[in-house]
Amino acid sequence: MLIFDKLTYDTGGFALSADFSVQTGDRVAIIGPSGAGKSTLLDLIAGFRAPTTGHILWNGTDITAHAPGARPVALLFQDNNLFPHLTLRQNLSLALRPDGRHLTADQRRALIDALAQVGLAGYEDRKPGTLSGGQQSRAGLARALLQDRPCLLLDEPFSALGPAMRAEMQDLVIDLATRVAATALLVTHDPAEAERFATKAIVVADGVASPPENIKTLMQNPPKALTDYLGSK
C-alpha cells in the first residue's frame, strides 16, 4: 500500500498537499488542470522532489528520505527513458546494473524475456532512432518492467502516439501490471484514457491531491474543478 501521510510540498509559489492511501494492485489515473501538480505528485513518490512536511510510506515502511534508486518504483515518461546512442540491449541493461555491464546469465535472459513480453523479440541490437514511436514506447515499458518494482509510475508516456497505438499501449500496460500485481499510477489529461486505464482516479486541483475515487462514479459526478477543466459534455 502507498500512503501519503499529511504530505505537503510548498515552494513559496506553488503548494500541494496529499493525505490518503492507494491500495496495492490498484490502477489509478491522476487527472486535473494543467499545472495543478499531477507530475509533481509522481516526483514526490519517485524521490525527485522532497516534501516540505509529512511522509510517504510503502507497505508500512517510510521511504520519504530514500534515494530514488532505493524506492519501490519504476518510471515511464513520454521520452521512454531511452538513450539514443545505445542499443536496446544496452538501454535495458541499465535497469539491471548501474553501469549496464557484466550481466549475469539470468539477467540476460530476463532482458530478452522483457523485450519479448512487449512484442520486441529480436530487437535487442536496434537503437531507439531506428524504431517507430510505438516500438520506442514498448522498449521503455520493457525497461520499466526490468526494474521489477511493485509500483509503476507513468507520466503521459503515450501522449505522442496516435489513438490506435495509444489504446494498444494502454492495454499492454494493463495486462502486464495485472500479471505482476503492480500498483500503477498514470498522469493523463485525457478523460477517455483515464477511464480506459484506471479503476480509480485522483483529482489534483486547487493545491490538493484528493483521495482515490471510483473513476466511473467520479466522471458521472465530477467536482467543479474537474468540470471547469474538462468542460461540460
BELHUGI-V558943 format. One record per run of one state. SS is the DSSP state (A for helix, B for strand, O for the rest). FROM is the first residue (numbers start at 1). TO is the last residue. If there is no record, write none. Layout:
ss={SS:SS}
from={FROM:FROM}
to={TO:TO}
//
This chain:
ss={O:B:O:B:O:B:O:A:O:B:O:B:O:A:O:B:O:B:A:O:A:O:B:A:O:A:O:B:O:A:O:B:O:A:O:B:O:B:O:B:A:O:A:O}
from={1:2:11:15:23:27:32:38:47:53:59:61:63:68:71:73:78:87:88:94:105:118:127:128:131:133:147:151:156:163:180:183:188:191:198:200:206:208:210:213:215:221:224:231}
to={1:10:14:22:26:31:37:46:52:58:60:62:67:70:72:77:86:87:93:104:117:126:127:130:132:146:150:155:162:179:182:187:190:197:199:205:207:209:212:214:220:223:230:233}
//
